[in-house]
Amino acid sequence: MLTNLTVSEFLHETASKSPAPGGGSAAAFAASLAAALLSMVCRLVIGKKNNSDVQNEMESVLAKSEKLLGLCSAAIDEDTKAFNAVMAAFALPKETDELKMLRMAAVQEAMRYAAQVPLELMELCSEGIGLAGIIVEKGNQNSLSDAGVAVLMFKAACEGGALNVAVNLSALHDTAFVKRTKKEADINLKRVCASADKLSRDIASRL
């Protein structure tokens, strides 16, 4: 599993000539780092006497960011798993018409799954940017830059997810699925980018 590698090992594996892990796993890694930063900022607030008015809310955000961290981390391996499934489907035999049909069905199913994985990551980024908004508003002023980096990484991860959704949808024949998935991706992308840009402006004005 990629998540069992050290950071150096993960970077080395990503830099290798192997196509996986690729952009999808990198986007999930970025989202994982963003969630980790949110948890850190929460912990810098929790337990401090001068932050007693936001203790309960920060504890709630921390619980959510920790769950988010786990889900984003899982997406690192899930994206590579999806890519490998696509490659395995393309490698199926195609010597007869029957085998060609079976191969095409397998490819389509694998591509559908490969589009769903980054879409789910985009949804996680949408959740994360919402948590970041609470932290930017009520967190520690000294940790604004950390929250700001989390915001930027959620945005980058969401944009990366959108690219991976698009590339996988381009090979699908199910027009209804393509239309529905593209709409969901567009909604998440617009929401995350708009929120991230607003939060970034707010942070910059307070530093």
Secondary structure, DSSP 8 states (H G I E B T S, - for coil): -GGGS-HHHHHHHHHSSSS-S-HHHHHHHHHHHHHHHHHHHHHHHTT-GGGGGGHHHHHHHHHHHHHHHHHHHHHHHHHHHHHHHHHHHHTS--SSHHHHHHHHHHHHHHHHHHHHHHHHHHHHHHHHHHHHHHHHHHS-GGGHHHHHHHHHHHHHHHHHHHHHHHHHHTT---HHHHHHHHHHHHHHHHHHHHHHHHHHHHHHHH-
